[in-house]
Amino acid sequence: MPSIISKKKVSIVYPEHADIVIIGGGYIGSSIAYWLKTRAGEGLSIVVLEKDFTYKEAQKNISLGTLTQHFSLPENIQLSKYSVDFMRTVRQSLNKDCDLQYTPTGSLVLASEKYVDKLEENNLLLNELGVKSKLLTTSEIGKKFPWINTQDIKLGCMAIEGEGIFNSWALLKGLIQKSTELDTTYINAEVINFGVEKQKDVLMEGVEPGTFQRINNVVYRTPENEVYEIKFAICVLAAGHDSGHLCRLAGVGTGEKILKVPLPIEKREYNVYSIEEKAIESGLLTPLVMDTTGLWLMRNGLENNLLCSNLPMMNDDTKDLSETDYFDNIIKPSLVNRFPMCTNAKINKYRTESHDCNTFDNSGILGPHPYHNNLFIAAGFGRYGCQHAPGLGRAIAELVIDSQYTTIDLTRFGFDRLLMNDAIVDFNVY
């Protein structure tokens, strides 16, 4: 059992089989376990394999605790809308002591003249999907947030409700605690391989008859260097930036035809900076601000500092720059231009965050693999994987139990788009 739930020494039993094995016990993996057990109860045995029971990666990614609905893909907007509802009733869904410390700060998206039309389209879509958002003129932005420079801004957009910051760590603990209460088994282990068996009677398009191999077990290593294997009917891969590597263990990206296409998910790191003592000037109602350059800025809870960084790009041409050069040439010019109060501010590196980036189109991948149809993937959602986790977990549970999406249709997030070279990019205003 993860140490964030219990400090007691727990007797570990390594099961030899389970209906469903989930690789990765973070936000998405634990949400999947929660939803599967909520819907199926004792009808499904579920094992979660998580290699780090301290969840140090989740703890250091403070920017995960933001809730925004500003997307151009309907799927992302609907996922965000559901997260709003889930978080409002989180004590009923998870546990009465689950305190997300939600603060409704709002999210302000800025657009230069080049992207005004796109922002107007996004706002129309938001309204059509039931999100109460409105466009703001530069004059309205200046009156509401006088500390923002609007000289090179033509328009802004801000939702009236359902956006703010929350304690992402509390959400993760709540999901894990509830899942374990529903008899999900968590095992501290690292996956090292998959086992397969030939199924000569399976016919699949693009696969030579008699050669189909189905994955049916996973091999894992414990911190004590003991190796075990567990058989499963279904495996769900929700291992963040490790998902691409783990898919290769199942032959995805190393085989022929359908198996030739890899899962294009890799680790992306970026620094978050602290702007000291400036939250006093921006005020308690400082929104999450998304600048035209990809710079974001938010208040650090009720502390006196602001946090900022740049959104990581799919193909980051700046990755070879040193930390100093990146800050001096990319972060600081955008920061000082948009927020003049930061010109002479004391700015320190706060921490380095990492996310799982889908380098194909920067959108998450969800659903069964077209060859390994008992291998479900739920990864590549980056910094939005946390806020989307409640809806993503429900979606995988629907695929497993109902064999289809029954609430939000997330078909376009499937692996098939990689085979068809059909990218779905969330075009925001950057």
C-alpha positions as CSV (number, residue, x, y, z in Angstrom):
1,M,0.0,0.0,0.0
2,P,1.4,3.5,-0.9
3,S,3.1,5.2,2.0
4,I,0.9,8.3,1.4
5,I,-2.1,6.2,2.6
6,S,-0.5,4.1,5.4
7,K,2.8,4.3,7.3
8,K,2.2,0.8,8.8
9,K,4.1,-2.2,7.6
10,V,1.7,-4.1,5.4
11,S,2.0,-7.8,4.5
12,I,2.3,-8.0,0.8
13,V,0.7,-10.8,-1.2
14,Y,1.8,-11.0,-4.9
15,P,-1.3,-12.3,-6.8
16,E,-0.7,-14.6,-9.7
17,H,-3.6,-13.3,-11.7
18,A,-6.1,-10.4,-11.9
19,D,-8.9,-9.4,-14.2
20,I,-7.2,-6.0,-14.8
21,V,-3.6,-4.8,-14.2
22,I,-3.1,-1.1,-14.3
23,I,0.5,0.0,-14.8
24,G,0.9,3.4,-13.1
25,G,-0.9,4.4,-10.0
26,G,-0.8,8.2,-10.5
27,Y,-3.8,10.5,-11.2
28,I,-5.1,8.7,-14.3
29,G,-4.2,5.1,-13.2
30,S,-5.8,5.6,-9.7
31,S,-8.8,7.2,-11.3
32,I,-9.2,4.2,-13.6
33,A,-9.0,1.9,-10.6
34,Y,-11.6,4.0,-8.7
35,W,-14.1,4.0,-11.5
36,L,-13.7,0.3,-12.3
37,K,-14.2,-0.7,-8.7
38,T,-17.0,1.8,-8.3
39,R,-18.9,0.3,-11.2
40,A,-18.0,-3.3,-11.0
41,G,-17.2,-3.8,-7.3
42,E,-16.1,-7.3,-6.4
43,G,-16.9,-8.3,-10.0
44,L,-13.4,-7.3,-11.1
45,S,-10.1,-8.0,-9.4
46,I,-7.7,-5.0,-10.0
47,V,-4.0,-4.7,-9.4
48,V,-2.1,-1.4,-9.7
49,L,1.6,-1.6,-10.3
50,E,3.4,1.6,-9.3
51,K,7.1,1.9,-9.2
52,D,7.3,4.9,-6.8
53,F,5.1,4.8,-3.7
54,T,6.4,8.2,-2.6
55,Y,4.9,9.8,-5.7
56,K,7.7,12.4,-5.7
57,E,7.1,13.3,-9.3
58,A,3.5,14.2,-8.5
59,Q,4.5,16.2,-5.4
60,K,6.9,18.4,-7.2
61,N,4.6,19.2,-10.2
62,I,2.7,22.1,-8.5
63,S,1.3,23.5,-11.8
64,L,-0.9,20.4,-12.0
65,G,-3.3,21.9,-9.6
66,T,-5.0,24.2,-12.1
67,L,-8.5,23.8,-13.5
68,T,-9.2,25.5,-16.8
69,Q,-11.8,25.0,-19.5
70,H,-10.1,27.0,-22.2
71,F,-9.5,24.5,-25.0
72,S,-10.5,24.3,-28.7
73,L,-11.1,20.5,-28.7
74,P,-14.7,19.7,-27.6
75,E,-13.3,16.5,-25.8
76,N,-11.0,18.6,-23.6
77,I,-13.7,21.1,-22.8
78,Q,-16.1,18.3,-21.8
79,L,-13.5,16.6,-19.7
80,S,-12.8,19.8,-17.9
81,K,-16.5,20.4,-17.3
82,Y,-16.8,17.0,-15.8
83,S,-13.8,17.7,-13.5
84,V,-15.6,20.8,-12.2
85,D,-18.6,18.6,-11.2
86,F,-16.4,15.9,-9.8
87,M,-14.5,18.3,-7.6
88,R,-17.6,20.0,-6.3
89,T,-18.8,16.7,-4.9
90,V,-15.4,15.1,-4.2
91,R,-16.2,14.4,-0.5
92,Q,-19.2,12.3,-1.5
93,S,-17.3,10.5,-4.3
94,L,-14.1,9.8,-2.5
95,N,-13.9,10.6,1.3
96,K,-15.4,13.1,3.5
97,D,-11.9,14.3,4.6
98,C,-10.7,14.9,1.0
99,D,-10.0,18.6,1.0
100,L,-9.0,19.9,-2.4
101,Q,-8.7,23.5,-1.1
102,Y,-10.2,24.7,-4.3
103,T,-9.9,28.4,-4.9
104,P,-12.0,29.9,-7.8
105,T,-9.4,32.3,-9.3
106,G,-10.5,32.0,-12.9
107,S,-8.3,31.5,-16.0
108,L,-7.5,34.4,-18.4
109,V,-6.4,33.6,-22.0
110,L,-4.9,36.5,-24.0
111,A,-4.8,36.8,-27.7
112,S,-2.8,39.0,-30.0
113,E,-4.3,40.4,-33.2
114,K,-3.2,37.3,-35.2
115,Y,-5.3,35.0,-33.0
116,V,-8.4,37.1,-32.3
117,D,-10.5,35.0,-34.7
118,K,-9.4,31.8,-33.1
119,L,-10.2,33.0,-29.6
120,E,-13.6,34.1,-30.7
121,E,-14.2,30.7,-32.2
122,N,-13.0,29.0,-29.0
123,N,-15.3,31.2,-26.9
124,L,-18.3,30.3,-29.1
125,L,-17.5,26.6,-28.7
126,L,-17.2,27.0,-24.9
127,N,-20.6,28.7,-24.8
128,E,-22.2,26.0,-27.0
129,L,-20.9,23.3,-24.6
130,G,-22.3,25.1,-21.6
131,V,-19.2,26.9,-20.3
132,K,-20.1,30.4,-19.1
133,S,-17.2,32.3,-20.6
134,K,-17.0,35.8,-22.1
135,L,-14.7,37.9,-24.2
136,L,-12.9,40.8,-22.6
137,T,-11.7,43.9,-24.4
138,T,-8.3,45.3,-23.6
139,S,-10.0,48.1,-21.7
140,E,-11.9,45.6,-19.6
141,I,-8.7,43.6,-18.9
142,G,-6.9,46.8,-17.8
143,K,-9.7,47.8,-15.4
144,K,-10.0,44.3,-13.9
145,F,-6.2,43.5,-13.8
146,P,-4.3,46.8,-14.0
147,W,-1.0,45.0,-13.5
148,I,-1.3,43.3,-17.0
149,N,0.2,45.2,-20.0
150,T,-2.4,45.1,-22.8
151,Q,-0.6,47.2,-25.4
152,D,0.0,44.2,-27.8
153,I,-3.2,42.4,-26.8
154,K,-6.4,42.6,-28.8
155,L,-8.7,40.3,-26.8
156,G,-9.0,38.1,-23.7
157,C,-11.3,35.3,-22.7
158,M,-12.3,34.3,-19.2
159,A,-14.8,31.8,-17.8
160,I,-17.3,33.1,-15.2
161,E,-17.1,30.0,-13.1
162,G,-15.5,26.6,-12.9
163,E,-11.8,27.6,-13.1
164,G,-9.2,28.0,-10.4
165,I,-6.5,26.2,-8.4
166,F,-6.7,23.1,-6.2
167,N,-4.5,20.8,-4.2
168,S,-3.5,18.1,-6.7
169,W,-1.8,16.1,-4.0
170,A,-5.0,15.9,-2.1
171,L,-6.8,14.6,-5.2
172,L,-4.2,11.9,-5.8
173,K,-4.4,10.8,-2.1
174,G,-8.2,10.7,-2.3
175,L,-8.2,8.6,-5.4
176,I,-5.7,6.1,-4.0
177,Q,-7.4,5.8,-0.6
178,K,-10.8,5.2,-2.1
179,S,-9.5,2.7,-4.6
180,T,-7.8,0.7,-1.8
181,E,-10.9,0.8,0.3
182,L,-12.7,-0.7,-2.7
183,D,-10.2,-3.6,-2.6
184,T,-7.8,-2.5,-5.3
185,T,-4.4,-4.0,-4.7
186,Y,-1.4,-1.6,-5.0
187,I,2.0,-3.2,-5.5
188,N,5.3,-1.2,-5.4
189,A,7.1,-2.6,-8.5
190,E,8.6,-1.7,-11.8
191,V,7.4,-3.5,-15.0
192,I,10.2,-5.1,-16.9
193,N,8.5,-7.2,-19.5
194,F,5.3,-8.7,-21.0
195,G,4.5,-12.3,-21.7
196,V,2.6,-13.4,-24.8
197,E,0.9,-16.4,-26.1
198,K,0.2,-17.4,-29.7
199,Q,-3.4,-17.5,-30.8
200,K,-3.5,-19.3,-34.2
201,D,-7.3,-19.0,-34.5
202,V,-7.3,-15.2,-34.4
203,L,-7.7,-13.4,-37.7
204,M,-6.8,-9.8,-37.9
205,E,-6.4,-7.5,-40.9
206,G,-2.8,-6.8,-41.6
207,V,-1.6,-9.8,-39.6
208,E,-0.6,-13.1,-41.2
209,P,-3.0,-15.9,-40.2
210,G,-1.7,-18.0,-37.4
211,T,0.9,-15.5,-36.2
212,F,-1.1,-13.4,-33.8
213,Q,0.4,-13.1,-30.3
214,R,-1.7,-11.9,-27.4
215,I,-0.1,-10.3,-24.3
216,N,-1.4,-12.2,-21.3
217,N,0.9,-11.4,-18.4
218,V,3.2,-8.7,-17.1
219,V,6.6,-9.3,-15.4
220,Y,7.6,-6.9,-12.6
221,R,10.5,-6.3,-10.2
222,T,10.0,-5.2,-6.6
223,P,12.3,-2.8,-4.7
224,E,13.8,-5.9,-3.0
225,N,14.8,-7.1,-6.5
226,E,12.4,-10.0,-6.5
227,V,10.7,-10.8,-9.9
228,Y,7.1,-11.9,-10.2
229,E,4.6,-12.2,-13.0
230,I,0.8,-11.7,-13.0
231,K,-1.6,-12.9,-15.7
232,F,-4.4,-10.6,-16.7
233,A,-7.4,-10.3,-19.0
234,I,-6.9,-6.6,-19.6
235,C,-3.9,-4.4,-19.0
236,V,-4.2,-0.6,-18.8
237,L,-1.0,1.4,-19.4
238,A,-1.2,4.7,-17.5
239,A,2.5,5.1,-16.8
240,G,3.0,8.7,-17.9
241,H,6.3,9.4,-19.7
242,D,7.3,5.7,-19.2
243,S,4.4,4.6,-21.3
244,G,6.3,4.7,-24.6
245,H,9.1,2.5,-23.2
246,L,6.7,0.1,-21.7
247,C,4.8,-0.2,-25.0
248,R,8.0,-1.2,-26.7
249,L,8.2,-4.2,-24.3
250,A,5.0,-5.3,-25.8
251,G,6.4,-5.0,-29.3
252,V,4.7,-1.7,-30.1
253,G,7.1,0.2,-32.3
254,T,9.5,-2.7,-32.8
255,G,7.4,-5.0,-35.0
256,E,5.9,-4.9,-38.5
257,K,2.8,-3.3,-40.0
258,I,0.5,-2.3,-37.1
259,L,3.3,-2.9,-34.6
260,K,5.7,-0.7,-36.5
261,V,4.2,2.5,-35.2
262,P,5.5,3.4,-31.7
263,L,3.7,5.2,-28.9
264,P,5.2,8.6,-29.3
265,I,5.3,9.7,-25.6
266,E,8.4,11.0,-24.0
267,K,9.4,13.0,-20.9
268,R,9.5,16.7,-21.1
269,E,11.0,18.8,-18.4
270,Y,10.8,22.6,-17.7
271,N,11.6,24.9,-14.9
272,V,9.0,26.8,-12.9
273,Y,10.1,30.2,-11.5
274,S,9.0,32.0,-8.4
275,I,8.4,35.8,-8.5
276,E,8.9,36.8,-5.0
277,E,6.6,39.2,-3.1
278,K,4.5,40.1,-6.2
279,A,1.3,38.4,-5.3
280,I,0.6,41.3,-3.1
281,E,0.4,43.6,-6.1
282,S,-1.7,41.2,-8.3
283,G,-4.1,40.5,-5.4
284,L,-5.9,37.5,-4.0
285,L,-8.0,37.1,-7.2
286,T,-5.0,36.6,-9.5
287,P,-6.2,34.3,-12.3
288,L,-4.2,31.8,-14.1
289,V,-2.9,33.9,-17.0
290,M,-2.1,32.3,-20.4
291,D,0.0,34.7,-22.4
292,T,0.2,34.9,-26.2
293,T,3.8,33.5,-26.1
294,G,2.9,30.4,-24.2
295,L,4.0,31.9,-20.9
296,W,1.7,31.1,-17.9
297,L,1.5,32.8,-14.6
298,M,-0.4,31.9,-11.4
299,R,-0.5,32.7,-7.7
300,N,1.1,30.2,-5.4
301,G,-2.0,29.5,-3.3
302,L,-2.2,32.1,-0.5
303,E,1.6,32.7,-0.5
304,N,3.1,36.0,-1.4
305,N,4.8,34.8,-4.6
306,L,3.7,34.2,-8.1
307,L,4.7,31.2,-10.3
308,C,5.4,31.2,-14.0
309,S,6.8,29.1,-16.8
310,N,6.4,28.4,-20.5
311,L,4.2,25.6,-21.9
312,P,6.5,22.8,-23.2
313,M,6.2,22.5,-27.0
314,M,5.9,19.3,-29.0
315,N,9.2,20.0,-30.9
316,D,11.1,22.3,-28.6
317,D,13.9,24.0,-30.6
318,T,15.1,25.6,-27.3
319,K,15.9,22.4,-25.5
320,D,19.6,22.8,-26.2
321,L,19.8,26.1,-24.4
322,S,21.2,26.3,-20.9
323,E,18.9,27.1,-18.0
324,T,20.3,30.6,-17.8
325,D,20.0,31.3,-21.5
326,Y,16.4,29.9,-21.6
327,F,15.3,32.1,-18.8
328,D,17.0,35.2,-20.1
329,N,15.9,34.8,-23.7
330,I,12.6,33.0,-23.5
331,I,11.0,33.4,-20.1
332,K,12.0,36.9,-18.8
333,P,11.3,38.9,-22.0
334,S,7.7,37.6,-22.1
335,L,7.3,38.0,-18.3
336,V,8.5,41.6,-18.2
337,N,6.5,42.5,-21.3
338,R,3.2,41.2,-20.0
339,F,3.7,42.0,-16.3
340,P,5.8,45.1,-16.0
341,M,5.7,44.9,-12.2
342,C,8.2,41.9,-12.5
343,T,10.9,44.0,-14.2
344,N,13.0,44.4,-11.1
345,A,11.5,41.5,-9.1
346,K,13.5,38.9,-7.4
347,I,13.0,35.7,-9.5
348,N,14.2,32.3,-8.4
349,K,14.0,28.8,-9.9
350,Y,11.2,27.2,-7.9
351,R,11.5,23.6,-9.2
352,T,11.8,21.4,-12.3
353,E,8.6,19.7,-13.4
354,S,8.2,16.9,-15.9
355,H,5.2,15.7,-18.0
356,D,4.4,13.0,-20.5
357,C,4.4,14.6,-23.9
358,N,2.8,13.1,-27.0
359,T,5.2,14.3,-29.7
360,F,2.8,13.4,-32.5
361,D,0.1,16.1,-31.7
362,N,0.4,17.0,-28.0
363,S,-3.0,15.4,-27.3
364,G,-3.5,12.4,-25.1
365,I,-3.8,8.8,-26.3
366,L,-6.7,6.8,-24.9
367,G,-8.2,3.4,-25.6
368,P,-7.2,0.0,-26.8
369,H,-4.2,-0.6,-29.0
370,P,-5.3,-1.8,-32.5
371,Y,-3.1,-5.0,-32.3
372,H,-3.1,-5.7,-28.6
373,N,-6.8,-5.1,-28.1
374,N,-6.5,-6.1,-24.4
375,L,-3.9,-3.3,-23.9
376,F,-5.6,0.0,-23.1
377,I,-3.5,3.2,-23.2
378,A,-4.2,6.3,-21.1
379,A,-1.2,8.6,-21.4
380,G,0.3,11.6,-23.1
381,F,-2.1,14.2,-21.6
382,G,0.8,16.2,-20.1
383,R,0.0,18.8,-17.4
384,Y,-3.7,18.4,-18.1
385,G,-3.7,14.7,-17.1
386,C,-4.3,15.7,-13.5
387,Q,-7.4,17.9,-14.1
388,H,-8.8,15.5,-16.7
389,A,-8.1,12.4,-14.6
390,P,-11.7,12.0,-13.2
391,G,-13.2,11.9,-16.7
392,L,-10.4,9.8,-18.2
393,G,-10.8,7.2,-15.5
394,R,-14.5,7.0,-16.1
395,A,-13.9,6.7,-19.9
396,I,-11.6,3.7,-19.6
397,A,-14.1,2.1,-17.2
398,E,-16.8,2.6,-19.9
399,L,-14.7,0.9,-22.5
400,V,-14.0,-2.0,-20.3
401,I,-17.5,-2.5,-18.9
402,D,-19.7,-1.2,-21.6
403,S,-17.4,-1.8,-24.6
404,Q,-17.9,1.9,-25.7
405,Y,-17.9,5.4,-24.5
406,T,-21.3,6.2,-22.9
407,T,-20.8,9.8,-21.7
408,I,-18.0,11.7,-23.5
409,D,-17.1,10.4,-26.9
410,L,-13.3,10.3,-26.8
411,T,-12.8,8.1,-29.9
412,R,-10.6,10.7,-31.5
413,F,-8.0,10.2,-28.8
414,G,-7.5,6.6,-29.9
415,F,-4.2,5.1,-31.2
416,D,-5.7,4.7,-34.6
417,R,-5.0,8.3,-35.5
418,L,-1.3,7.5,-35.4
419,L,-1.7,4.8,-38.0
420,M,-3.8,7.2,-40.1
421,N,-1.4,10.2,-39.5
422,D,-4.5,12.2,-38.4
423,A,-3.4,14.6,-35.8
424,I,-5.9,16.3,-33.4
425,V,-4.2,19.4,-32.1
426,D,-5.8,21.6,-29.4
427,F,-5.3,25.0,-31.1
428,N,-5.3,27.5,-28.3
429,V,-4.2,31.0,-29.0
430,Y,-0.4,30.8,-28.7
